[in-house]
Structures are given as structure tokens and as C-alpha cells.
Amino acid sequence: MSYETDPRAPGVSQGTDTSPDVALQERPESTSSSTAAPAEASTAGRSTPPAQRMPMLGLRRLVFFTLAIVTSLQGAYMMFDILRANGLTVLEGAILGLFVCMFAWLTMSFWSAIAGFLVVITRRDPLTLKRAAPLSKTLDPNRRIALVMPVYNEDTARVIAGLEATCHSLAATGKADAFDVFLLSDTTDSEIADAERRAAAALSERMPGGLTLYYRRRERNIGRKVGNLAEFCCRWGDAYESMIVLDADSVMGGETLVRLAATMQANPRLGLLQTVPLPARSNTLFGRFLQFAATLYSPMLAAGQSVWQGDTANYWGHNAIIRIAAFVEHCGLPPLPGKAPLGGEILSHDFVEAALLRRAGWEVRLHAGVEDSYEELPGNMVDYAKRDRRWCQGNMQHLRLLFARGLHPINRLHFLLGALAYMASLLWLIMLGLSTVDAVVRAVAKVRFFNEGYQLFPEWPESKVAMIASLLVITVLMLLLPKLLGVIVALAQRRREFGGAVRLTLSALLEVVFSILIAPLMMAFHAWFVVSVLLGRTVSWSSQVRGGRLIPWSVAWRRTGAMTLLGLLWGGVSYYFAPLFFWWLSPVLLGMVASAPLLRYTSSIRAGEWMQRHGLVCIPAEVNPPWVLTRLEQLEANPPNDETADVDAESLLPETERRQTMPTQSLRAWWGLGGAKPPSTESA
């Protein structure tokens, strides 16, 4: 991912770029008049087939949220019943409040997984609920599509190899004539920029199937990825109906690209169609476990989300197709009032762009089918955490947009869940800490059997062991059952793709153990990220580290030393005063105490390669590699020579421009606070 899914912001709307590349104008908020725009914009001058129906979408949402709310209330009541047994203290009241928040969040994920399992195991389309069928491949070559890849200080060889492999796969479909390819550089390093220019010139000469490659570099990356794409749309976007957005590590198969474009053409109300990018090509132990888990569970979970999201899905920033006219008209982002980290540029722009498209009446859909849509992940927990730090800041900004005018309730829920994905770690840690304090206090406090002066019978302390056990079992089932359902789906439909039933089952068991061990470490990282954002520490900007690298012991101890000491102290206190509570807490304590070795050994490339040789935690892209990934490996192994390709960058630009403006949208709340508003005319 060239900028990552979250940490990019639309500085183009702030008027800070002195170049004439992007013309942005202030736009008053309007939500009602734009609702009819999709059909009118897409059907002008030609007839189009009717949009794909989503039957009983309202009923689906009603059932889903009813189940989630009832389950959350039941869990909340069980915890309340446990805590009130001997009188509810203020401390226990705080524990109850935190538990309710966490259990409700867990419930949403659980019922999404159940919905996904039901549609996937029955081979139903999550949107239509009919028998799943592949996307259309009927493509009108006169309705142009741009394949765009924004990059920022990336490894040039990897970028060019991935883009070339994607283009070769597209050319093999015989429908590449409808596409143009744009490499949109915001690179600030002069050496990397020079290598990009030569590599782009060489690739333009060997582009397959009549494809044309254009290369554009901005001297200043104003607005980061949002500004990069906005500048493209305002200069050349008017020539294209849609754009497929790739990241620097994205690789997509040609058939998938054609189907995305054909689906966009067939549905005049579709503004954005998001695929499920599956991680691939990881060689470390950490990366291989993550890509295995994502490949095994993500399609089912995405299908479940699609069941109730319907036409109000989310956007993840890449491996998606967007209708350019809708994007230009409705996705100009304003800055948030105040300073970073919670103000300034909107970092997690993709969530907001999806919300704005939906507010304007456009459909935003998630295609949950398994397609040739790939990305790469950081190879160790340190690099993975650095990426999450940027996402954390961007997602927490969304809390300021929860009450922006005109947004769909599902989009508001996306904002809340995105922030809670990181805040949950801090809340879990606080809840565990308070629970420890409560257990210790109860252990050291003297039991009073007679609280009144003339009490005839003693008051015996009440312990609801059965209720505690029931709630613990329910919580564990809600955590593990989605994984079990994912394994059942894979065993029933895709076991050969994972190397057979035995290897698949053993790999899934190893993944569960792995996820339990690293959960405390990732929880601590995320909790610290939330605290640092709340303390006003903003994130630094740099390109993502890709590929595997072994974490040195010095780095491992520096990153986790405090956590190890805290785990030892926490465990010692709880074991001395409350031994039963210690054993309940032991999985968390084990992960904390062993955090340095976990950080070190999960970054091992040798261990990852050993697992691959023995067929463990393998993914379909390894067992039966798709052509596009095979081609990528060939290009990386034998890179073409681009030393002689030294042309002026201006010659790689399109010959003509059709400039258009991108209005800045309003995201103010009803009461005028907390949201964002367009900048003043002087700054625009």
C-alpha cells in the first residue's frame, strides 16, 4: 500500500498548493437534491440495465441489529447479576460499563460471521441472496476506465513489477482497449523519483495488449494520497467513467479488473465497488499467520458484512473501482477544525469518501467473492504496529464526524466501529486492571457476616459460579466460533486450495494459538496508540516497510521491556492475593511476559519458510499460484533493463487535459460543532 488504507488526507482542499493542478471550489451542503444524481448522470444519452436488487435489505438489518442488541443486553445482564451479588461498588460499576461496550462490539462481529457463514455455505450472493454468480464481463470499450496507482517513496522495482504483472493479466483478457494506466507519483526522494521516471519510460515501451502507461510526478505531495487522486481526477478524470485504485503493493488479475468495470457499467447507481484484498507473498512467521487467517476468514466475514450493509458498504482505500464523476462531485474533503492529531487533514479518508458517496445517493458495495485481488502486509509486529499507529489516528478522527449532517446511519456505525477497533484495546486493559483491583480488594477485605447490631442470622457471601462460567463460555464461543465456521466453509468448499483437510485443520489450530499469544502484545500497542493520540502526539509520515526482516533482540526488548515487567508484576500480585483470578488472567499474562521472544521469533524468515516447506499455514495463492502472482515473481527474479530509458517526464503525460473542479463538501454537525466545514473562500 503506497499510503496505507487510512493515513492519507485531502490537503488539496486547503489551498496550500501553489500549482494550478487542482481546482477546488467551496460547495454548500446539499443532501436531498443530489440523491437523484446517480441515475441521471449515468443514463444520459444511453440506456442502461436496471440496478441489481437487494431484496429485504431493511428486514435483514432489522434482524441483524435485533440479534446484536438482544445478545448484548443478555451479556450485560449476566455481568450485572454477577457483580451485584454482594453489592455493586463504584469500581464494579465501571467494570460493568466497560464490559457492556466490549461485549456489544464483540456481538456485532459474531453475528456478522454467522450471516457470512449462512450465505457462503449455501453459495448465495450476500446482496441478492440468490445463487452466487460471477460478476459480468460484458464491457463497453467506449466507456473508458483508468487504472491508477498512487505511489510515495516506494521500492521502484517492486512497484513496476506489480503494475506490469497486473497489466499483462489485463491484456490476456483481450479487453484491455478500454483501459489506460496511470502511475501517479508523489515521491519526494530525488533518487527514487529518477528511478521511477526511467522505469516508467521503459515500461511504457513494453506495455502489452495496446495498453498505454502515463506517468506523472508531483513535486509536493499536497494532500497525500487524496490530493494525488484529486489532482488526477481534476486534470484527466473527465475522460474516464471510472477508476480502479491500486496501492503500491496491490496486484490484481485481469479478469477481476474487467468484471469490476463491467459491473460499474451495468449499474448506473453504483458509485464504488470494493473487493476484499487478500494478503500474499509473506515469508516471515508473523506474515504467514496473518495472511493465512485473512484468506481463511475474510471472505466469509466480508460476506456477512455485505448481507446487512447492502448498498452502504465501506471503502478501504485500494483494490476498488470508483465512478469518477461521483467522486469529483461529492468527495472533496475539508480539513477538521483544530490541530492534529484529532484535527487537520482527515487521515482515514476512505471511510469518509464512502459516506459522502452514500449521502449523495450513490451505492457503495462490497464484493465479497474470492477474486484475484491481492496486497502485501508488513512482515513483523513492529512494522505492522507502525502502520496501525497511522490508522489509529485517522480512525479516531472519525469520532468527530459521527453527527455530520446527512450521513447514513450505517456510515456512522462504520466510523464508530473503526475507532472502537483501536479504543477497544485500551478499554480491555482498563477493564482487566480494574477487575484485578476488585479481585485483590475482595481477597484482602475481611468478610462481615453481621452488618446490623441485632442481626439473628449471618449474611453469607454469594458467589455465582455457574453464571460466571456461563458468561465465560459464551464469550469464548463468540470469539472462536467465527474461526470454526471459517474452517468448516474451507473444509467443505476449498480444502484442496489450502493443501488438504489435515494441513488445513492443523494450520487453523496453530493460528488460534498464535492469535492468543500475540493478542496481549497487539492490545498493548493499540492501547498506547490511543493514549498517544489523546495526549496530542501526531503521527509521522513515511512509506511502509514491506518484506521480511528479523527483529534484533535489542529492538525487541526496547519495544516490550516495560510490558514484560508489567506482566511479571501484575501476575505476581494477582497470584499472591487472588490465585483463582490469576489463572483466569494467565493467557494475557503469558503473552505479556513472552512479548520480546514473540516479537523476535515471529519475525523469522527461516521459521516462515520451514512452515511453508511442510505445507502449514499455506494459502491458495501458494498451493496453486494465480498467473498474475507467478508473473510478478518472474519479473522480480529477472527485472527488465531500464537504464537506457531516459526520457523527459513531460513526454509520459497525456497529450490533453480536460480540467474540472472538485467541490469541497461540508461535514458539519447539526449544532455546528465537532464536524468539519469547507475552508473559507480566501483559503480555497
N, C-alpha and C positions, 0 to 999 in steps of 0.2 A: 504494500500500500504506500503510495507516494507521500501522502499526507496523513494517513490513518483515517479511520472512519469518522472520528469525532473532532480532532483538533485543527479545524480549519475555520477561518472566519471571513466574513464579507467586508473587508475594508474598502472595497470599491464604492460602497455607498456613503463613505465618509468624505469623499472628495480630497483624499490625500495624494492621489496620483496626479502628477502634473502632465502626464501624457494624455493625448486625445483618444486613447484606445477604447475607453468605455464611457458611454454617455448614460448617466443615470439621472432620472428626474423624480421629484417628490410626488407621491401619489396619496390622495386622501383615501382613508379606509373605505372599502365597499365590499359587502359580502353577499348582498341579495342580487344585485344586477349581474354579477359575474357568474352566477350559478348556471345560467343558460349558455354561457360562452363555449363550453366544450363541444357540444353538438354543432353549433353554428360555425365554429372555427374549422372543424374537421370536415364538414359536409359541404362547404362552399364549393360550388362548381362540379360536384360529382356525387354519385350515390354511394352509400356505404352500408354494409350489412348491419343489422341491429347488434347492440352490445350484448355481451354474454350475461345471461341472467344468473342471479344468486338467490334461489328460492328460499323463503322462510328465514331470511337473514335476521330480521327483527326477533323472530321466535328463537333462533339459535342464541342470540345474545342474551335474551331473557333467561333461557335455560342455563347458559353458562354462568352468568353472574348470580343467578339464584343459587346454583350449586356452590359457587365460591363463597357467597355470603353466608349461606346456611352452615357450610363446613367451618368457616372462620368463627362464627358465633358458637358453634358446638365446642371447638377447641378452646375458645376464650372462656366459656362457662366451666369446662373441665379444669382449666388452670385456676379460675376463681374459686371453684369448690375446693381445690387442693389447698390454696393459700389461706382461705378463710377458716379452716378447720379449728385453729386455735386463736382466732382473732387476726384480722388483716391490719398489718402495720403499714406505716408510710413507705418503708423500704419494699415491702411485698407489693404494695400498690404500684410502685414504679416498675417492679419486675413484671407485674401483670400487664401494664401498659405496653412495655417493650415486647412482651411475648405476643400480644394481640397483633401488633404491627408486623412482626416477623412471620407469624402463622398465616396471616392474611396474604402476605406476599408469597409464601410457600404454596398456599392453596391455589392461587392463580396459576402458577406453573404446573401444579399437579393436574388440574382439570384441563389445561391446555394439552398436556401429554395424553390424557385419556381420550380427548377429542381427536388428537392426531392418530393415536393407535387405531381407533374405530374406522377412520376413513382410509388409512393406509392398509390395514389388514384386509379390508374389503375392497381395496383397489378403487376407491371412489375419489373423484375430484373434490378437494375441500371447498371449492367455491360453488360448483353446481350440484354437488352431491350425486352426480351421475357417474357411470363407469369412466374412470380416468382415461383420457386420450391424449396423445402427444399434441403439442401446440401446432398450429397451422404453419405450413411452409409456402403458402401462396403469397408471393412477393411482387409488388408493383415496382419495377425498376425506375419508374419516373418519379417516385416519391423517395427522395434521397435520404440516406442515413449517414451520419458521421460517427466514426469510431474514434473516440478521443481518449488519450492517455495523458493526464497531467503528471508531471514529474518535478521533483525538487531535490537536487543534490544526491541523486541516486547512482548506483553502480551502473554505468552506461552499458557494459556488456550484457548484464542481466536484463536490463530494460529492452534493449534492441532484440535480444534473443527471444524474449517472451512475446514481444509485439510481432516479430517476424513469424514465429510459430503460429500465433493466432491468425495472422494474415494468410499463411499457407493453408491452414484449415478452412478458412473462409473461401479462399479461391477454389478449393476442392469441391465446394458445393455447386459451383457453376453459376452462382448468383451474386458474385462479388461486384458486378457492374453497378449495383445500387448503392455501394458504399464508397466513402472516402475516409482516409485515415489521417488523424492529426496527432502529432506528438507535441504537446504543449508544455514547454519548459519554463519553470520559474527558478532554475538553478542559479545560485549566486556565486558558486566557486568557478573561477575563470577556467581552470584546467579541466574540470568536469564539463563545463559548457563547451569548450573547444572539442573535447572528445565526443560530446553529443552531436555537435554540428557535423563532424566528419562521418560519424556512424549513421546519422540520419541521411546524409547525402548519398552514402554508399547503399543504404537500404532502399532509398527511393529509386535507385537504378535497377535493383533486382526484385522489385515488388512483383509478386505473382498475380496472374489472373486479371491483368488490367487494372489493378488497384493503384491508386495514387496516394503517395505519402506527402503530407505537408508538415513542416517543422517551423515552430515559432517559439522564440525565447523572449521573455520579458526581462528587462534589466533589473526591475524591482518587483518582488513578489507581493504587490499590494493586494490585500485581501486573502492571501494564501490560496488554498485550492478554490474557494468560492470566487475570489477575484479572477483566478486563472480561467475558470469555466465561463464566468460572466463576460470576460473580455473576448473569449472565443465567440460566444453567442451574439454579442453586440457587433462584432465585425463580420462574421461569416455564417452565423446561425440561421439567418433568414433564407439561406439556400437549401436548408435541410428540414425535413419534417421532424426528425428525432435524432437523438444522440445516445450511443451506448458508451457509458463511462467506465473506463478501466482504471485501476491503480497500477503503480509501477510493478507490483508483483502479481498482477492479475494475468491469468491465461484462460481463454475461453475457446471452445470448439466452434467451428464454422456453422454446424447445424443449429447450435444453440443461438448464435447470433442471428441467423436467418429467421428462426422461429420467434425470437423476441421482436424483430422488426415486423414480421408478418402479423403477429398478434396486435401490435400497436396500430398497424394499418387497418386491421379488421374491426377494431373497437374505437369508434370516434370519441368516446368519453374517457378513454384511458389516458391518464397523464403520466403515469410512472408504473413500471413493472420491474420488481426486484427479484432477482434469483437468489438462491442460497449458495454462496461461495463456500466450497469445501476446501479445507487446508490440505496441502500436499507437499511432498518433497522435503519433509523434515528428516533430519538424520540424528538428532540427539534424542536421548531417552525422554526428556520432557516434551519435546516437539512431537515425537511419535505418539505418545499417550494422548496429547491434545488433539492431534489430527484424527486418531482412531475414534476418540469419543465424539468429536464433531461429525465425522462421517457416519457413525453408527446411530447417533441420536438426533442430529439436527434436522434431517428431512422430516422425521415424524413430528418433532416439536414444531417445526415451521408449518406443517400441515395443520396441526392443532390450532396454532395462532390464526391461520388463514380461515379456519372454519368460522370463528367469531369476529375476526377483524373485517373480513369481506373486502369492501372497497375502501377501507380506511386502514390499510397496512402501513408499515413504516419503510423508511429508506435508510440503507446502511452505507451510502456514500460511493459505492462502486459495484461493478458487475450488475448493472441495471440499465434499463432503457428509459429515456425521458423525452416527452414531447417538448420540443424546443420552444414553440410559441407559448405554451402554457408556462414553462419555466421562466421565460423572459418577462412575461406579463405579471406573474404572481410571486416570484421567488427572490426579488431584490430585498436583501436582509438589511435592517437597520442595526446600528450598534445599541447595546444595552446601556442605559444611563449608569454613570459611575465608572469607577476604575476596576481593572482586573484584580482578582480572578473572577468575581461574580458579575462584573460589568465589562464594558468594552465590546470587542468583537465576539460574536457568537461562535464558539469553537465547534460545538456539535451541531453543525449547520444542517446535516442531512435530515434529522428528526423534524426540524423546523420547516424545511422546504417541503417535506411530505405533508405537514399540517397545513401549510399555505396552499398547496395544490388542492387538498381536500376542501379547504374553506372556500375555494373558488369554484367548487362543483366538479372538479376532475376526480376520476377514480385513481386510487393508488392501491395496487395489488401486489401480492406476494406469490410468486410461482415456486411452490414447494417441491416440485418434481426433481429427481436426481438427474442433473444435466452436466455437461462439460463446462462447469464454472468453478474455477479454482483460484486460490490465493495462497500466500505463504505466511507462516507465523514466526515470531521470534523463537529462537532455539533454546532459550533458558529463562528462568524465572526473573532474573534481573532485567533483561531486555523486555520481557513481557510486562513486567511491572512498570517500566518506564512508559510504555505505550498506554497502559491503563491509567497512569497518572494524568496524561493529557485528556483521555476520555472522561475521567472523573470530573475534572474542572468543567469541561463542556457540558456534561450531563447535569451537573449541579446548577449551572446557569438556567437550565430549563425550568427550575422551580419558580423562577421569576416570570415565566410565561404561562403558568398554569391557568391564569384567569384572563388571558388575552382575548379580546373580543372576537367572536365569530368562529372560534375553533370547535371542531367536532369533539364530543366527549371522549371518544376513543383516542384521539390525538393527545388530549390532556392526560389520559391514562398512560400513554407512551412516555410522556415527559416524566410523570411521577415514577413509573417503574424503572425508567432509565436512571434516574437519580437514586432510587432506592437500591438499585443493583450494587451501588458502592456504599451508600449510607448503611445498608443492612449489616455490613461487616462491623462497623462501629457500634451499631445497636446490639449486635450479638455479643460483642466483647463487653459492653457495659452490662448487659443482662447477665452474662456469666460472672462478671465481677460482683455484681450486687447479690447474685444467688450464693456466691461463695461467702460473702459477708454475712448474709442471712443464716447460712448453714453454721458458720462458726459461732455467731451470736447465740443461736439456739443451743449449740453444743456446750457452750461455757456458762450459759444462764442457768440458774437454779430453778428447778420446776416447783411451782407453787400449787399445792393441791387444795389449799384452803384460802380463798380470796376474800371471804367475809368473816366477821367476828364470830357469828353463831351458826356457821355452816355445818350441817349434820354429816353430809357425805362429801368425799373429796371429788375434785374435778380432774379426771384423768386426761393427760394429753392425747389428742386424737391424731392418728396418722393414717391417711387414706392411701394405703399401699396399693390397693387394686386400681384406684383411679390414677395414681402416678404411673403404674406400669402400663395401663391402657393408653394414657396420653403419650408415653414414650414410644410405645409400639406404633401408634398412629403416626407420630412424627417421622419415625424411621421408615415406615412404609411409604409415606408421601415423598420421602427423599429417594428411596431406592426403587419403588415400583416403576416410575418412568424409565429407569435404566433397564429393568427387567422386560418391560414391554418393548423397548427398542431392540433388545436381544431376540425376543420372540419374533418380531417382524423380520429381522435379519435371518434368523434360522428358517423361517417359513418361505422367504422370498429371495434371499441374497446370500445364502451361506457359502456358496462356492466363490462368490466375489471376495469373501473375507478369508479364503483359504480352507474352508470346510467347517463343519459343525464343531468338531473338537477344538480346533485352534480358535474359532470364534468365541466359544464359551470360556475357554481358559483365558483368552485375552480380555474378555469382559470382566472376569473376576479380578484379574490383575489391575485393570483400570479402576475398579471400585476401591481396591486397597490403595492405589496410587492417589486417587482423589481424596480419600480420607486423610492420608498423610500430609498432603500439601495444603489442605484446606486451612489449617490454622495459620500457616505462613502467608498465604494469599489474603486471608482475612485481616491479618495484622498490617500488611501492605496497604490494603484498601482503607482500613480504618485510619491509618496515618495520612493517606491522601486526603480524605475528607477533612480531617483536623487541619491539615496544612492549608487547604482551600479556605476554611472558615477563619484561619488566622491571617489570611490575606496574602499568602505566598502564591505567586503566579507561576505557571509552567514555562520552562524554556523551550525553544523551538529548534528541532534538529531532525534530520532524516532518520528513518527507522533502521536499526541494526538487524540485518537478516542473515540467515545461515547459522550454522552451529559453531559454538566456541565453548571451550571448557572454562568454567568459572574458577579462578585461582582461590586457594584456601584463604588468602589474606582478604580478598573481596567478600568471600562467603562469611567469614567471621565478622568483618566490619558491618555487613548488612544485617546480620542476625544475632550478633553477640548480646545485645540488650534483650532481645526476645528470648534467647536461651536462659539468661539469668532470671528473667521474669518467670519463665516456665518452671525453673527449679524452685524458686521462692514460693510461687503460687502452689505448686504441688506439695512442697514440704509443709506449708501452713495448713492446707486442706487435709492432708493425710494425718497430721498430728491431732487436729481438732475435730475433723469430721471424716473419718475413714470411708464411710459409705459414699459420701458425696465425692470423695477423691476418685473412686473407681468409675463413677458416672462421668467425671470430668477427664478421665485418663486419655481418651483419644485426642482431645485438644492439647493436653499437656505433652503427650508424646510428640506431636507434630512441632510444638514449640521448642522442646529440648533438642530434638534432632534436626532443627532447621538448617544449621550450617552443613552437615553432611548431605541433607536432601538437596540443598542449593548446589552443592558441588557435584554430586554424583548424577543428578538428573540432567545436568548439562553435558554429560559424557557422550561423545560421538561413538566411542567404541562400544559402549553398552547399547546404544541405539542400533548400531549395525549388527550386534550379536542377536538382538531380538528379531531383526529383520531376517537374518540368515535362518533362524529357527521358525520362521513363519508366525511370530507372535506380534500382536497389535499391528497387523498389516491391514491396509485399506484396499478397496477395489482398484484404485489408481496405481497400486504396486503389483497386485496379483495379476491384473490384466490391464496394463497401462493403456490409456487412450492415446490415439495417434498424436494429438496436439502436445501432450507431455513428452512423448517419445521424441518428437521433432525438436522440442525445446532442449532436451538433453543432448541431442546430436549437434545442435547449433552451439551449445555451450562447450561441448568437447572439441569441436572444430570451428571456431569462430572465423567468419569471413574477414578478409583483409580490407580494412578501410583507410589505410594510411595514405593512399593516393587520392582519396575523395576529399578534396579541399576546395569547397565552393563557398560563395558568398551566401550567408544565411537568408538574405532577401530573396534569392532565387528559389528558395524552398517554400515560400509563401504562396497562397493562391493569388491568381492574377488580379481578381476583382474582389471588392468588398461591398457589401450591402449593409451599411450601418443602421442600427436601430438602438433605441433606448431601453433601459431596464428600470422600470419604476421601483422606487423604494416603498416597501409595504409598512403598514402600521401594525405593531404588536402590543398596543397599549391595553391595559386592563380597563374595565368599565369605570373604575374610580380614578383612573389616570395615574396610578402608582404601580410600581413593580414590573411593568412590562416595558417594551421598547417603543419608541416613536421615530418617525423619519427625521433625519437631521434637518436643520434649518436651511433655508434657501442659500444663505451665504456659504455654508459648508458643503453643499451638494454639488 
